[in-house]
Amino acid sequence: MKKKFTFKKAIYIFLALLLAFGLFSGIGYLIQSNSAKSEIFLTKKPVVENMEDKVMATGKIVPREEIEIKPNMSGIIDKILVDEGDQVTAGQLVATIRIVPNVQNVNAAQQEINNAQLQISNASMNLETQQKQFAMQQNLYNQGVISRQEFLTAQQQLQSAQIQLKNARQQLSTAQKSLQIARTGVTPELQGLATTQIRSKANGTVLEVPVKVGSQVIEANSFNSGTTIASIANLNSLIFEGEIDEAQAGKLKEGMNMNIVIGALQNKKFPGRLTMIAPKGKDVSGTIKFPVEGEVFNPDNEYIRAGFSANGEIVLSSQKNALLLEESLIQYEKKNGKDTPFVEVKQPDGSFKIAFVKLGASDGIHVQILSGIDKDAEVKVWNPSDKDKEALKEQKK
């Protein structure tokens, strides 16, 4: 005889199924929880180092003074006696130039000589006539034939003829010098002012020789700055020239310490000091930049080339023995409407516990920890980079 399926039995079956579902769910949760606890995370510890709050200026190394050597007469480069990188002393011969005569100037000077010679010939003939006339007038005056006034007039005419001859000879001398200048560019009287020998004006290193043998050069004048034959500078006296963003310019003061980092020398640092902050900024691709300058100190006398790209680290403040942590390890949680920083610290049982921290200054890579953890805390790397992931794989091995 078949038993009836009552409502009471259905209730029992439903409760049994519900109990079994709960049991299986609890077991799954425990398994999942245990697996989460066993998951391995990479951790990093804080370090105790000196902390510097600094700003960065980009620029280059340039000589404090760079002298450009220019000729004081036009001509053609005949010889160049130095090369770039040579050490020179004041007065050392750098180059020589050859004067190329201007045909028009030579012809004009020659015509002036011809005119002066003609004037000398006429003046000589006139002087000879006046000398004879004066001798005759003097004889008549001594005999009492002519008056004293006529005698004085003859004397004045003689003196005037003498002056004319003197002026004609002076014009000839001037014309001859003009011809010499047109042909050679110089006269003996002007040798100290204009010369074809180009000499260094200071001690230093030859930075650049922008001309070659055969190049035409011109002297500096009111309309032209002249041709640079060589540029010379003392590489033991260098400065840093750079630019700083306007947001950082207000934090700077002259006299602040700097570190000059030169990439071409394997990022070697040289001490320096900020000496100038421009009072006016300039627009660089839509961003306002302020030019800055700083002294570069080279205590070990290393060879620094002019024009090296460099970064100027300007130290705003410095703290010794600060507790520093990589800024990427910091997480934030909304608390009372504000972002509150925290880290996850590894516990003895392998789990992680949240620790709220108070932050100080940052250099963009590390941030100072004022409170919340100590130097022995193992902080969870919650957003590992590719490098961190490789380190974690090595740790699991």
C-alpha positions, 0 to 999 in steps of 0.5 A: 500500500502506497504512503501518501506524500503529506505537506509535513514531509515536504517541509522536512525535505525543504529544510534538509535541502536548505541545510545541505546548501548552507553546509556546502556554501560554508565549506566553499567560503572556508576554502576560498578564505584559506586560499586568499590567506595563502596568496603571496604578495610582494612587500617593501620596507621604508628606508631611512635617508636624507630627504630633499625638497627640490625643483628641477631646472633644465638647461645647459653648461656655458662659459661665464665669458666667451670672447669672439675675436674679430678683425679690424679690417676686411680681407681674406683668411690667409692662415689659421694657426689654432684648432678647436680645443687648443689652449691659447694665451693672450697675445698668441697669434690666431690667424693672418689675413690678406688684404684684397685691393679694391680696384676702384679705390686703387684707381681713385688713390692713383688719380689723387696722386696724379692730381697732387703731382700736377699741383706740385709742378704748378706750385713749384713754377709759381714759386720760382716766378714769385721768387724772381719777382720778389728779388726784383721788387726788393732791389727796386725798393732798396733803390727807392724806386717803389714804395714800401707797400709794393715791396710788402705785396711782393713779399706776401705773394712769395709766402703764398706761393711757398704755402701752396707748394707745401700744401701740394706736397702734403696732398701728395703724401696723403694720396700716397698713403691712401694708395698704400691702404687701398693696396695693403690695408695698412700704413706704417703709421697705422700699424698699431691700429690695423693689422693683418695679424689676428691675436687672442685677447685672453687666455682660454680654450678655443671653442670654435673656429667658424672660418676657413682659409680663403674665407672673406672677413669684414671688420666690425662697424656701425652697420655690421658686427663683423666676422668672428674668426675664433671664440675663446673661453675659460672652461674653468669658469662655467655657469648653468643656464636653464629655465624653471616653470612659473609654478616653481619660480616663486619658491626660489631665492638667489643664493640657494644651493644647487646640484648640477647633473650632467647626463653626458658625464653619466649623470654626475653631480656638481655642486652649484649656487643659484645666482640669478632668477629672471624678473620676466618670464617668457612663453615657451610653447604656451608655458611660462618659463623663467630663465635662471643661472647658477655657478658651477663648482668643479672641485676635482677639475674634471673636463666639462665641455661647454654646451653640455645639457644639464639639469639644475636641482635646486634644493628648497629644504632638506631633512636628515634621517627621514623615514621614506616610502615609495609613493606608489605604495600609498592607498587612499580611502574616503574618510569624513569627506577627505582622502585619507592615506593608508598602507597594508602592513603584513602581519605575523600570520601572513595576513595584511592589516590596514594602517593609516599614515601621516605623510610629509614632503615628497620628491615625486618618487618617495614620500616622508612617513611622519607617523603610522608605521616604523622602519620595520613594517612590511608594506604590501605592493598593491599595484605591482609593476612588471619589475615587481612581478618578476621579483615576486616570481623569483620570491615564489621559487 
